[in-house]
Amino acid sequence: MFFNFNKKRAREVVVAFFLCLLLGPDGVAFVRTRADVGTKISWPSWQTTIPLIIYLDGYHGLDSSSLQSSLVAAASQWSNDNHTQSLSLYLGSNRNDARIEQSDLLFTTNMNYFGGSGVLAVTQVAYEGHNGEIVAADIFINDNLSFKLGETPDDGRYNLESVITHEMGHMMGLGHGQVRSSTMYYQLFSGQDTLHSDDYVGMANGYASGTGNSLGMISGKVIGGDSLIGIFGTHIQVISGHSGQVIGGVFSDEDGSFLIKGLPLNDTYYLYLSPIGLLDSLPRYYSSRRMNFCSGDSDYRGAFYESCSVSRTGHPQGIRIDSSNRHVSIANIT
């Protein structure tokens, strides 16, 4: 629901971070937004309610009542029991009231915000440089384009519910994902207005869980090369044994370590490791990743995590997560 808007007190903004939803080529885990130096970006833990002021004045593309209902539905996707942070929407009366120290959503025809005709929306995230805590975020929807509500037949218009749900994910600190069916996938497709398990895993890796100990995690370290050093930027995808589907994933840090949180209990998981692709859709932090860790300085290729047992060579190693084994550390993976 919407609330009456009262201006927030000003807060220091250190730097703005830009993310946008592009129409791009096909791709393949959630990505937490990072500063160039690698700091993970998220709202501070004490701020459990995150206000977003919506300005609809000057916008004539869709029915205001239906649009407000869609905005509430989008916010509710990111406000659930899986984590402690939630979005609260406030209806602003005049877009001229938008301020740098508050979080706003508005429609605009000003192409200076978008930088290209294929950009549907842009989210600007301002955060503290020393710790990555978000202080404000603004969502701009490209009002030069035609939008629709709901999955109506293809008529050349874009699904606004999917666009706004995606951009709210950026506001929460998620970057572009690489799991095809996730809300944070960098290309617009049908159904992005409903969060995928990868999006939930992304939130679980950035915020405290609202469900206590009902979720599990897997940690480890990817190493390679003659010196067995940590490999930065390996894409670790988690596949559910129950469904056979990719439910989430992460990228390894600079030392090769990784932590995947938010995994449902009572399932056996399989890990598929591969080099990062599609760097253009990721934060610049990952631009220095290497791939040439194999003999002859050649690039490594994707493979499942396997057991060291000779008898199981070529068979993926299952990792059981349940109430008695919530956190599994698999140490080093070569």
VOBA-1610 file (N, C-alpha, C; in pm, whole numbers, padded with zeros to 5 digits, always signed):
BEGIN
Met+00083-00119+00000Met+00000+00000+00000Met+00087+00124+00000Phe+00028+00236-00040Phe+00099+00362-00040Phe+00071+00439+00089Phe+00169+00519+00132Phe+00155+00602+00251Phe+00174+00748+00212Asn+00125+00837+00296Asn+00152+00978+00275Asn+00300+01004+00291Phe+00351+01096+00212Phe+00495+01120+00207Phe+00536+01237+00296Asn+00632+01211+00385Asn+00697+01316+00462Asn+00843+01317+00425Lys+00900+01434+00397Lys+01040+01442+00354Lys+01132+01386+00461Lys+01232+01312+00415Lys+01332+01258+00506Lys+01441+01362+00528Arg+01514+01347+00637Arg+01625+01437+00662Arg+01737+01406+00565Ala+01815+01505+00532Ala+01924+01489+00437Ala+02032+01397+00495Arg+02093+01317+00407Arg+02203+01231+00447Arg+02314+01246+00345Glu+02435+01223+00388Glu+02548+01239+00300Glu+02547+01132+00191Val+02569+01174+00067Val+02580+01084-00046Val+02723+01091-00097Val+02788+00977-00102Val+02930+00976-00140Val+02948+00969-00290Val+02879+00876-00355Val+02897+00857-00498Val+02774+00789-00554Ala+02744+00809-00681Ala+02628+00746-00745Ala+02674+00628-00828Phe+02596+00521-00824Phe+02626+00401-00902Phe+02511+00378-00999Phe+02541+00357-01126Phe+02438+00346-01228Phe+02421+00202-01274Leu+02296+00160-01283Leu+02261+00029-01337Leu+02142+00045-01429Cys+02134-00034-01533Cys+02020-00020-01622Cys+01979-00154-01678Leu+01854-00162-01722Leu+01801-00283-01785Leu+01810-00264-01935Leu+01889-00347-02001Leu+01913-00333-02143Leu+01847-00446-02220Leu+01818-00421-02346Leu+01777-00528-02436Leu+01904-00584-02497Gly+01945-00704-02453Gly+02074-00755-02497Gly+02065-00898-02543Pro+02180-00962-02569Pro+02183-01100-02616Pro+02156-01198-02504Asp+02152-01324-02538Asp+02123-01429-02440Asp+02238-01447-02343Gly+02213-01508-02224Gly+02318-01527-02127Gly+02296-01648-02038Val+02370-01663-01913Val+02348-01772-01819Val+02340-01720-01683Ala+02415-01628-01225Ala+02378-01626-01087Ala+02357-01482-01047Phe+02286-01465-00959Phe+02268-01332-00907Phe+02403-01268-00887Val+02407-01136-00888Val+02531-01063-00863Val+02500-00951-00765Arg+02569-00952-00651Arg+02554-00838-00561Arg+02632-00723-00620Thr+02569-00605-00623Thr+02636-00487-00674Thr+02761-00460-00591Arg+02870-00427-00659Arg+02996-00397-00591Arg+03052-00266-00642Ala+03122-00196-00552Ala+03200-00080-00594Ala+03320-00130-00675Asp+03388-00039-00743Asp+03503-00079-00824Asp+03610-00148-00742Val+03621-00113-00611Val+03724-00173-00525Val+03676-00304-00464Gly+03553-00346-00493Gly+03504-00476-00449Gly+03410-00473-00331Thr+03386-00356-00271Thr+03295-00348-00157Thr+03153-00387-00199Lys+03090-00478-00124Lys+02953-00516-00153Lys+02858-00406-00109Ile+02760-00376-00192Ile+02670-00264-00169Ile+02535-00315-00122Ser+02487-00262-00009Ser+02356-00301+00044Ser+02309-00194+00143Trp+02182-00198+00176Trp+02128-00106+00276Trp+02181-00146+00413Pro+02200-00049+00502Pro+02251-00083+00637Pro+02156-00175+00710Ser+02211-00260+00797Ser+02131-00361+00866Ser+02025-00300+00956Trp+02050-00179+01008Trp+01953-00117+01098Trp+01831-00064+01023Gln+01844-00043+00893Gln+01734+00014+00814Gln+01649-00099+00756Thr+01557-00148+00837Thr+01476-00261+00794Thr+01361-00219+00702Thr+01322-00092+00707Thr+01220-00040+00617Thr+01283+00064+00525Ile+01274+00042+00397Ile+01338+00129+00298Ile+01229+00205+00223Pro+01221+00337+00241Pro+01115+00415+00176Pro+01149+00448+00030Leu+01048+00440-00056Leu+01062+00479-00196Leu+00944+00570-00231Ile+00974+00693-00274Ile+00869+00789-00307Ile+00839+00780-00456Ile+00711+00759-00489Ile+00666+00741-00626Ile+00603+00870-00676Tyr+00649+00917-00793Tyr+00590+01037-00855Tyr+00523+00996-00986Leu+00392+01014-00993Leu+00316+00980-01112Leu+00267+01105-01185Asp+00292+01223-01131Asp+00247+01345-01197Asp+00320+01362-01331Gly+00244+01400-01433Gly+00303+01418-01565Gly+00306+01291-01647Tyr+00270+01175-01587Tyr+00271+01050-01661Tyr+00129+01014-01702His+00109+00990-01833His-00026+00966-01883His-00039+00833-01958Gly+00062+00748-01944Gly+00063+00626-02024Gly-00033+00519-01978Leu-00057+00506-01847Leu-00140+00399-01794Leu-00232+00453-01685Asp-00338+00378-01659Asp-00431+00416-01553Asp-00360+00424-01420Ser-00375+00534-01348Ser-00301+00559-01225Ser-00331+00454-01118Ser-00457+00416-01102Ser-00494+00319-01000Ser-00431+00183-01028Ser-00437+00139-01153Ser-00378+00010-01191Ser-00226+00014-01175Leu-00167+00128-01211Leu-00022+00143-01199Leu+00021+00135-01053Gln-00054+00200-00964Gln-00021+00194-00822Gln-00029+00051-00770Ser-00130-00023-00813Ser-00144-00162-00770Ser-00024-00244-00817Ser+00024-00217-00937Ser+00139-00290-00991Ser+00266-00255-00914Leu+00281-00129-00874Leu+00396-00088-00796Leu+00398-00157-00660Val+00281-00166-00598Val+00270-00235-00469Val+00307-00382-00485Ala+00259-00444-00592Ala+00290-00585-00617Ala+00440-00606-00638Ala+00503-00514-00710Ala+00648-00524-00734Ala+00725-00511-00603Ala+00687-00413-00521Ala+00755-00394-00393Ala+00739-00514-00301Ser+00622-00578-00307Ser+00596-00693-00220Ser+00686-00810-00256Gln+00730-00818-00382Gln+00821-00925-00421Gln+00952-00917-00344Trp+00995-00794-00314Trp+01123-00773-00243Trp+01101-00756-00093Ser+00979-00769-00046Ser+00947-00750+00096Ser+00876-00875+00146Asn+00954-00974+00188Asn+00894-01101+00230Asn+00970-01157+00350Asp+00927-01271+00399Asp+00983-01328+00521Asp+01121-01388+00504Asn+01172-01393+00380Asn+01303-01453+00358Asn+01417-01364+00405His+01391-01235+00426His+01496-01144+00474His+01431-01032+00554Thr+01512-00954+00623Thr+01460-00857+00719Thr+01431-00720+00659Gln+01484-00688+00540Gln+01459-00559+00478Gln+01330-00562+00396Ser+01259-00448+00392Ser+01137-00440+00312Ser+01123-00300+00253Leu+01050-00291+00141Leu+01025-00164+00075Leu+00890-00107+00117Ser+00886+00022+00145Ser+00760+00091+00173Ser+00743+00203+00071Leu+00625+00208+00007Leu+00600+00305-00098Leu+00524+00426-00045Tyr+00568+00544-00089Tyr+00504+00670-00053Tyr+00470+00743-00181Leu+00350+00796-00191Leu+00307+00866-00311Leu+00339+01015-00299Gly+00432+01062-00381Gly+00468+01203-00383Gly+00372+01281-00471Ser+00355+01409-00445Ser+00258+01490-00519Ser+00319+01563-00637Asn+00449+01594-00631Asn+00512+01675-00735Asn+00656+01629-00755Arg+00689+01589-00877Arg+00824+01539-00904Arg+00933+01640-00874Asn+00898+01767-00867Asn+00996+01869-00830Asn+01040+01855-00685Asp+00966+01775-00606Asp+01005+01750-00468Asp+01115+01644-00457Ala+01147+01577-00568Ala+01250+01474-00566Ala+01383+01534-00521Arg+01451+01466-00431Arg+01576+01518-00375Arg+01682+01408-00379Ile+01807+01450-00383Ile+01918+01356-00392Ile+01931+01270-00267Glu+01883+01321-00154Glu+01901+01248-00029Glu+01788+01149+00000Gln+01693+01134-00092Gln+01583+01041-00073Gln+01575+00948-00194Ser+01501+00840-00180Ser+01485+00745-00290Ser+01355+00772-00364Asp+01365+00791-00494Asp+01250+00830-00575Asp+01234+00738-00695Leu+01109+00725-00743Leu+01080+00660-00870Leu+00995+00755-00952Leu+01040+00783-01073Leu+00962+00871-01160Leu+00981+00835-01306Phe+00887+00879-01388Phe+00891+00861-01531Phe+00945+00988-01596Thr+01033+00974-01693Thr+01092+01092-01756Thr+01122+01065-01903Thr+01113+01170-01984Thr+01151+01162-02125Thr+01292+01215-02148Asn+01360+01254-02042Asn+01495+01311-02052Asn+01595+01199-02083Met+01643+01193-02206Met+01733+01084-02247Met+01872+01096-02185Asn+01902+01206-02118Asn+02031+01218-02050Asn+02046+01114-01940Tyr+01934+01064-01890Tyr+01940+00960-01787Tyr+01972+00823-01845Phe+01942+00800-01971Phe+01942+00664-02026Phe+02061+00634-02117Gly+02106+00729-02194Gly+02225+00709-02275Gly+02209+00617-02393Gly+02088+00576-02426Gly+02067+00488-02540Gly+01921+00455-02556Ser+01877+00437-02680Ser+01735+00415-02707Ser+01687+00279-02659Gly+01779+00184-02637Gly+01739+00051-02593Gly+01729+00037-02443Val+01749+00146-02368Val+01744+00141-02222Val+01602+00169-02175Leu+01542+00074-02107Leu+01405+00090-02058Leu+01399+00167-01927Ala+01500+00150-01842Ala+01499+00213-01711Ala+01641+00218-01657Val+01663+00307-01563Val+01794+00323-01499Val+01773+00337-01349Thr+01855+00270-01271Thr+01855+00289-01126Thr+01990+00344-01084Gln+01989+00457-01018Gln+02110+00519-00965Gln+02115+00493-00816Val+02222+00430-00771Val+02237+00394-00630Val+02353+00473-00571Ala+02325+00550-00467Ala+02429+00626-00396Ala+02464+00552-00268Tyr+02595+00535-00244Tyr+02637+00457-00129Tyr+02761+00518-00065Glu+02787+00479+00060Glu+02906+00523+00132Glu+03026+00446+00079Gly+03130+00520+00037Gly+03244+00456-00026Gly+03322+00365+00065His+03324+00390+00196His+03410+00312+00285His+03348+00180+00329Asn+03214+00169+00323Asn+03153+00044+00370Asn+03043-00010+00278Gly+03012+00060+00169Gly+02914+00014+00073Gly+02770+00028+00116Glu+02742+00098+00228Glu+02603+00114+00273Glu+02530+00212+00184Ile+02416+00169+00131Ile+02334+00253+00045Ile+02268+00363+00129Val+02268+00486+00075Val+02201+00596+00143Val+02077+00642+00066Ala+02072+00617-00065Ala+01956+00655-00145Ala+01966+00585-00280Ala+01851+00571-00347Ala+01848+00512-00481Ala+01732+00573-00559Asp+01755+00604-00685Asp+01651+00663-00770Asp+01629+00574-00892Ile+01501+00551-00923Ile+01462+00472-01039Ile+01399+00564-01142Phe+01453+00563-01264Phe+01399+00644-01373Phe+01346+00550-01481Ile+01218+00566-01516Ile+01155+00486-01621Ile+01150+00569-01749Asn+01191+00510-01860Asn+01198+00582-01988Asn+01057+00604-02043Asp+01007+00726-02030Asp+00871+00759-02071Asp+00860+00783-02221Asn+00971+00767-02293Asn+00965+00775-02438Asn+00914+00645-02499Leu+00907+00540-02419Leu+00867+00408-02464Leu+00725+00376-02419Ser+00664+00279-02482Ser+00527+00240-02448Ser+00529+00117-02357Phe+00451+00123-02248Phe+00447+00014-02151Phe+00305-00040-02138Lys+00296-00158-02082Lys+00168-00221-02054Lys+00177-00289-01919Leu+00062-00326-01863Leu+00056-00400-01738Leu+00004-00540-01766Gly+00072-00641-01713Gly+00029-00778-01734Gly+00088-00838-01860Glu+00071-00970-01871Glu+00126-01044-01985Glu+00022-01051-02097Thr-00011-00937-02155Thr-00103-00933-02269Thr-00028-00974-02395Pro-00101-01007-02502Pro-00033-01047-02627Pro+00068-00942-02672Asp+00172-00989-02739Asp+00280-00902-02785Asp+00225-00796-02879Asp+00237-00671-02839Asp+00189-00560-02922Asp+00294-00450-02934Gly+00420-00483-02903Gly+00527-00385-02915Gly+00551-00305-02789Arg+00464-00323-02687Arg+00484-00253-02561Arg+00560-00341-02462Tyr+00622-00278-02362Tyr+00702-00350-02264Tyr+00624-00367-02134Asn+00644-00481-02068Asn+00574-00510-01943Asn+00634-00426-01831Leu+00561-00326-01786Leu+00612-00233-01687Leu+00632-00300-01552Glu+00548-00398-01517Glu+00563-00468-01389Glu+00698-00539-01381Ser+00738-00602-01491Ser+00868-00670-01494Ser+00982-00570-01483Val+00971-00458-01555Val+01076-00356-01551Val+01093-00300-01411Ile+00982-00265-01345Ile+00989-00203-01212Ile+01038-00303-01108Thr+00992-00429-01116Thr+01039-00530-01020Thr+01190-00548-01034His+01238-00551-01158His+01382-00563-01185His+01458-00444-01125Glu+01409-00323-01150Glu+01479-00203-01102Glu+01476-00193-00950Met+01370-00240-00886Met+01366-00242-00740Met+01472-00337-00686Gly+01504-00443-00760Gly+01613-00531-00720Gly+01746-00458-00721His+01769-00373-00822His+01889-00289-00822His+01891-00198-00699Met+01775-00142-00668Met+01765-00055-00551Met+01804-00128-00424Met+01776-00259-00416Met+01810-00339-00299Met+01956-00383-00298Gly+02030-00350-00405Gly+02172-00380-00407Gly+02212-00497-00495Leu+02118-00549-00574Leu+02151-00659-00664Leu+02192-00604-00800Gly+02294-00664-00859Gly+02333-00630-00994Gly+02260-00719-01093His+02301-00715-01219His+02238-00798-01320His+02274-00944-01299Gly+02171-01029-01299Gly+02193-01171-01282Gly+02222-01239-01415Gln+02265-01364-01407Gln+02295-01440-01528Gln+02219-01572-01533Val+02119-01587-01445Val+02029-01702-01454Val+01908-01658-01536Arg+01885-01725-01644Arg+01790-01682-01747Arg+01651-01647-01692Ser+01598-01727-01600Ser+01460-01705-01555Ser+01449-01617-01431Ser+01558-01552-01390Ser+01553-01468-01269Ser+01504-01327-01302Thr+01449-01261-01201Thr+01406-01122-01217Thr+01522-01032-01253Met+01641-01060-01199Met+01756-00973-01220Met+01837-01008-01344Tyr+01787-01100-01427Tyr+01851-01125-01555Tyr+01855-00995-01634Tyr+01965-00971-01705Tyr+01989-00839-01764Tyr+01905-00810-01889Gln+01832-00908-01938Gln+01749-00890-02057Gln+01602-00906-02018Leu+01516-00821-02072Leu+01373-00828-02041Leu+01310-00951-02103Phe+01229-01025-02023Phe+01155-01139-02074Phe+01029-01156-01990Ser+00939-01237-02037Ser+00811-01260-01970Ser+00832-01324-01833Gly+00763-01274-01731Gly+00764-01335-01599Gly+00863-01277-01500Gln+00933-01168-01537Gln+01031-01110-01445Gln+00967-01037-01328Asp+00836-01023-01328Asp+00769-00957-01216Asp+00751-01052-01098Thr+00791-01179-01112Thr+00788-01276-01004Thr+00930-01323-00977Leu+00975-01315-00850Leu+01112-01349-00816Leu+01140-01497-00836His+01261-01525-00881His+01314-01660-00900His+01395-01697-00776Ser+01421-01825-00755Ser+01501-01867-00640Ser+01639-01800-00640Asp+01694-01770-00757Asp+01823-01702-00764Asp+01816-01563-00703Asp+01704-01494-00721Asp+01686-01362-00661Asp+01678-01372-00509Tyr+01610-01477-00459Tyr+01603-01498-00314Tyr+01741-01530-00256Val+01817-01611-00330Val+01953-01642-00286Val+02036-01513-00281Gly+02017-01427-00380Gly+02088-01300-00382Gly+02058-01215-00261Met+01932-01206-00223Met+01894-01129-00105Met+01950-01193+00021Ala+01947-01325+00027Ala+01998-01396+00146Ala+02147-01373+00163Asn+02219-01350+00054Asn+02363-01325+00061Asn+02396-01180+00094Gly+02294-01095+00098Gly+02320-00955+00131Gly+02254-00908+00258Tyr+02151-00979+00304Tyr+02073-00934+00419Tyr+02047-01051+00514Ala+02022-01015+00641Ala+01991-01117+00741Ala+01862-01188+00705Ser+01856-01316+00734Ser+01739-01395+00705Ser+01626-01364+00802Gly+01505-01358+00749Gly+01388-01339+00834Gly+01325-01470+00875Thr+01386-01582+00833Thr+01328-01713+00860Thr+01414-01797+00954Gly+01506-01733+01026Gly+01586-01805+01124Gly+01678-01906+01059Asn+01671-02032+01110Asn+01761-02137+01062Asn+01694-02230+00962Ser+01597-02181+00887Ser+01526-02267+00793Ser+01594-02276+00658Leu+01709-02210+00642Leu+01783-02212+00516Leu+01926-02257+00541Gly+01989-02312+00437Gly+02125-02360+00450Gly+02223-02284+00363Met+02351-02326+00368Met+02454-02258+00289Met+02566-02354+00255Ile+02636-02321+00147Ile+02754-02396+00102Ile+02868-02298+00083Ser+02986-02331+00135Ser+03103-02245+00118Ser+03220-02328+00065Gly+03318-02261+00010Gly+03435-02329-00042Gly+03531-02231-00104Lys+03630-02283-00175Lys+03731-02199-00241Lys+03772-02266-00370Val+03774-02187-00477Val+03815-02237-00608Val+03962-02204-00628Ile+04044-02306-00656Ile+04187-02285-00676Ile+04230-02347-00808Gly+04343-02301-00861Gly+04390-02353-00988Gly+04528-02305-01023Gly+04580-02347-01137Gly+04714-02311-01179Gly+04818-02400-01113Asp+04944-02385-01156Asp+05051-02467-01101Asp+05070-02444-00951Ser+05042-02321-00906Ser+05060-02286-00765Ser+04934-02303-00683Leu+04827-02350-00748Leu+04698-02368-00681Leu+04654-02243-00606Ile+04654-02132-00676Ile+04610-02005-00618Ile+04459-01991-00632Gly+04401-01902-00553Gly+04258-01878-00562Gly+04220-01819-00696Ile+04111-01866-00753Ile+04064-01817-00884Ile+03951-01716-00863Phe+03971-01598-00910Phe+03874-01489-00899Phe+03774-01497-01016Gly+03646-01485-00983Gly+03546-01474-01088Gly+03499-01604-01149Thr+03505-01712-01072Thr+03442-01836-01119Thr+03293-01829-01091His+03214-01868-01188His+03068-01870-01174His+03028-02005-01116Ile+02977-02005-00992Ile+02937-02129-00926Ile+02784-02135-00925Gln+02729-02225-01003Gln+02584-02240-01009Gln+02540-02358-00922Val+02428-02341-00852Val+02374-02443-00763Val+02252-02507-00828Ile+02257-02639-00842Ile+02149-02712-00907Ile+02079-02801-00804Ser+01948-02788-00795Ser+01869-02867-00701Ser+01852-03009-00751Gly+01880-03106-00661Gly+01856-03245-00697Gly+01709-03277-00711His+01624-03205-00635His+01481-03230-00642His+01422-03188-00775Ser+01456-03066-00817Ser+01394-03010-00938Ser+01480-03024-01063Gly+01611-03042-01043Gly+01700-03045-01158Gly+01725-02908-01218Gln+01680-02801-01149Gln+01692-02665-01200Gln+01802-02588-01126Val+01861-02491-01197Val+01954-02398-01131Val+01871-02308-01041Ile+01902-02308-00910Ile+01824-02226-00818Ile+01901-02103-00773Gly+02028-02091-00810Gly+02105-01973-00773Gly+02251-01996-00797Gly+02329-01897-00760Gly+02473-01908-00777Gly+02544-01782-00734Val+02675-01788-00733Val+02758-01674-00695Val+02883-01672-00783Phe+02962-01566-00769Phe+03094-01557-00829Phe+03198-01560-00718Ser+03308-01631-00741Ser+03413-01639-00640Ser+03480-01505-00621Asp+03525-01477-00497Asp+03593-01352-00466Asp+03739-01356-00512Glu+03811-01250-00482Glu+03948-01238-00531Glu+04040-01350-00483Asp+04012-01406-00365Asp+04095-01516-00314Asp+04039-01653-00353Gly+03935-01654-00436Gly+03874-01778-00480Gly+03762-01829-00392Ser+03740-01765-00278Ser+03639-01814-00184Ser+03498-01778-00231Phe+03400-01856-00185Phe+03261-01827-00216Phe+03173-01875-00102Leu+03055-01814-00090Leu+02954-01852+00009Leu+02818-01836-00056Ile+02743-01945-00059Ile+02609-01944-00117Ile+02510-01966-00004Lys+02429-01865+00027Lys+02333-01871+00136Lys+02192-01882+00080Gly+02096-01907+00169Gly+01956-01906+00131Gly+01908-02032+00061Leu+01973-02147+00086Leu+01935-02271+00020Leu+01829-02346+00103Pro+01718-02385+00043Pro+01616-02463+00116Pro+01675-02593+00169Leu+01628-02634+00287Leu+01676-02757+00348Leu+01614-02880+00280Asn+01669-02995+00317Asn+01619-03125+00270Asn+01628-03141+00118Asp+01742-03103+00067Asp+01768-03118-00076Asp+01916-03151-00094Thr+01948-03216-00205Thr+02087-03243-00242Thr+02124-03152-00358Tyr+02235-03081-00344Tyr+02274-02981-00442Tyr+02399-03022-00517Tyr+02407-02980-00641Tyr+02523-03004-00726Tyr+02577-02869-00774Leu+02709-02857-00778Leu+02773-02731-00818Leu+02833-02744-00957Tyr+02804-02647-01041Tyr+02866-02640-01173Tyr+02950-02512-01177Leu+03079-02528-01205Leu+03173-02417-01203Leu+03219-02385-01345Ser+03220-02257-01378Ser+03262-02215-01511Ser+03316-02072-01504Pro+03394-02029-01603Pro+03443-01890-01603Pro+03327-01792-01620Ile+03343-01672-01568Ile+03245-01567-01590Ile+03240-01533-01738Gly+03119-01517-01788Gly+03101-01465-01923Gly+03023-01335-01918Leu+03001-01273-02031Leu+02915-01155-02041Leu+02956-01045-01944Leu+03084-01008-01946Leu+03134-00909-01851Leu+03064-00774-01863Asp+03012-00742-01979Asp+02948-00612-01998Asp+02826-00595-01910Ser+02767-00705-01864Ser+02647-00696-01781Ser+02678-00696-01632Leu+02809-00700-01596Leu+02850-00712-01456Leu+02923-00588-01408Pro+02931-00568-01274Pro+03010-00457-01220Pro+03156-00465-01267Arg+03220-00350-01282Arg+03358-00345-01331Arg+03455-00419-01239Tyr+03414-00443-01116Tyr+03498-00517-01021Tyr+03544-00649-01080Tyr+03460-00711-01163Tyr+03493-00844-01216Tyr+03575-00839-01345Ser+03607-00720-01394Ser+03675-00709-01523Ser+03816-00767-01522Ser+03877-00784-01403Ser+04015-00834-01396Ser+04021-00985-01379Arg+03909-01052-01389Arg+03908-01197-01371Arg+03995-01264-01479Arg+04058-01377-01442Arg+04141-01453-01535Arg+04077-01588-01565Met+04115-01646-01678Met+04063-01776-01717Met+04174-01877-01749Asn+04297-01829-01771Asn+04405-01915-01822Asn+04481-01984-01710Phe+04416-02081-01645Phe+04477-02152-01533Phe+04513-02296-01569Cys+04489-02338-01692Cys+04518-02476-01731Cys+04656-02485-01795Ser+04701-02608-01819Ser+04834-02629-01877Ser+04846-02556-02010Gly+04965-02504-02036Gly+04987-02428-02157Gly+04922-02293-02155Asp+04887-02245-02035Asp+04825-02113-02019Asp+04689-02105-02089Ser+04624-02218-02104Ser+04494-02220-02171Ser+04382-02196-02070Asp+04266-02158-02121Asp+04151-02126-02036Asp+04089-02253-01979Tyr+04043-02243-01855Tyr+03969-02356-01798Tyr+03825-02355-01848Arg+03761-02469-01844Arg+03625-02483-01894Arg+03530-02525-01782Gly+03402-02517-01809Gly+03303-02552-01709Gly+03303-02699-01674Ala+03276-02730-01545Ala+03271-02869-01501Ala+03194-02876-01369Phe+03140-02994-01339Phe+03074-03017-01211Phe+03178-03042-01102Tyr+03143-03004-00980Tyr+03223-03040-00864Tyr+03210-03191-00845Glu+03327-03260-00837Glu+03327-03405-00827Glu+03396-03453-00700Ser+03368-03577-00665Ser+03435-03641-00553Ser+03579-03675-00590Cys+03667-03682-00490Cys+03807-03722-00513Cys+03820-03872-00533Ser+03713-03946-00504Ser+03718-04092-00518Ser+03735-04131-00664Val+03835-04215-00691Val+03861-04259-00829Val+03739-04329-00887Ser+03669-04405-00802Ser+03554-04481-00851Ser+03438-04390-00893Arg+03442-04264-00847Arg+03334-04172-00880Arg+03378-04066-00981Thr+03491-04087-01045Thr+03541-03992-01143Thr+03438-03970-01255Gly+03410-03846-01283Gly+03313-03813-01388Gly+03171-03801-01338His+03149-03826-01209His+03016-03816-01151His+03009-03693-01060Pro+02909-03607-01078Pro+02896-03491-00989Pro+02879-03533-00844Gln+02938-03457-00753Gln+02928-03484-00610Gln+02808-03410-00552Gly+02713-03483-00495Gly+02598-03421-00433Gly+02632-03368-00294Ile+02572-03255-00258Ile+02594-03193-00127Ile+02459-03184-00057Arg+02443-03261+00050Arg+02316-03268+00121Arg+02306-03155+00223Ile+02194-03080+00216Ile+02165-02974+00313Ile+02036-03011+00385Asp+02043-03025+00519Asp+01923-03053+00597Asp+01939-02992+00735Ser+01843-03019+00824Ser+01842-02955+00956Ser+01963-02989+01040Ser+02026-03103+01015Ser+02145-03143+01092Ser+02275-03103+01022Asn+02262-03047+00903Asn+02381-03014+00823Asn+02350-02890+00739Arg+02332-02776+00809Arg+02288-02654+00740Arg+02400-02583+00666His+02522-02592+00716His+02636-02525+00653His+02741-02630+00615Val+02758-02649+00486Val+02857-02744+00436Val+02971-02667+00374Ser+03093-02692+00425Ser+03215-02636+00368Ser+03284-02744+00289Ile+03309-02719+00161Ile+03372-02820+00077Ile+03519-02787+00051Ala+03573-02693+00130Ala+03716-02660+00125Ala+03756-02619-00017Asn+03866-02677-00071Asn+03920-02634-00199Asn+03863-02715-00315Ile+03834-02646-00425Ile+03791-02709-00548Ile+03892-02673-00657Thr+03947-02771-00723Thr+04044-02746-00828Thr+03983-02770-00966
//
